[in-house]
Amino acid sequence: MEGTRLVGIISECDYLDKVSLYGKSSKETPVGDIMVRDSVTVDPDQTVSNCL
C-alpha cells in the first residue's frame, strides 16, 4: 500500500515461483521484487455478475 492505494499483492504462489524455485534468499528478496503489481480490484458493493 502507498497510503490508501494498492500497489501490489503477494501470494504463496508468487513466493514459490519467484523465490523458492530460483534459490533466492527470503531474507534478502524485497516483496516489491516479487509481488504482482497489476491487480484487478472491485468495490465491495459490486455484484458477482459485474465482477465476472
C-alpha positions in Angstrom: 0.0 0.0 0.0 1.0 3.6 -0.6 -1.4 5.5 1.6 -4.8 4.1 0.6 -3.7 3.0 -2.9 -3.0 -0.7 -3.6 0.4 -1.0 -5.3 0.7 -4.8 -5.3 -0.2 -8.1 -3.7 1.8 -11.2 -2.9 0.7 -14.9 -2.6 2.3 -18.1 -1.7 2.5 -18.9 -5.4 4.4 -15.7 -6.1 6.8 -16.7 -3.3 7.3 -20.3 -4.6 7.6 -19.2 -8.3 10.0 -16.3 -7.8 12.0 -17.0 -4.6 12.0 -20.7 -3.7 12.3 -22.2 -7.2 15.1 -19.8 -8.2 17.1 -20.4 -5.0 16.8 -16.8 -3.9 17.0 -15.9 -0.2 13.8 -15.0 1.5 15.5 -12.6 3.9 17.2 -10.7 1.1 14.4 -10.5 -1.5 12.2 -7.4 -1.2 8.5 -8.1 -1.5 8.4 -5.4 -4.2 10.5 -7.6 -6.4 8.1 -10.5 -6.4 4.6 -9.0 -5.9 2.0 -8.7 -8.6 1.6 -5.0 -9.4 -1.3 -5.1 -11.9 -4.0 -6.3 -9.5 -7.6 -6.0 -10.6 -9.9 -4.9 -7.7 -13.5 -4.1 -7.3 -15.6 -2.2 -4.7 -17.5 -4.2 -2.0 -20.8 -3.0 -3.5 -20.2 -4.7 -6.9 -22.2 -7.7 -7.8 -20.7 -11.0 -8.6 -22.0 -10.7 -12.2 -20.3 -7.4 -12.6 -17.1 -8.8 -11.3 -17.1 -11.7 -13.7 
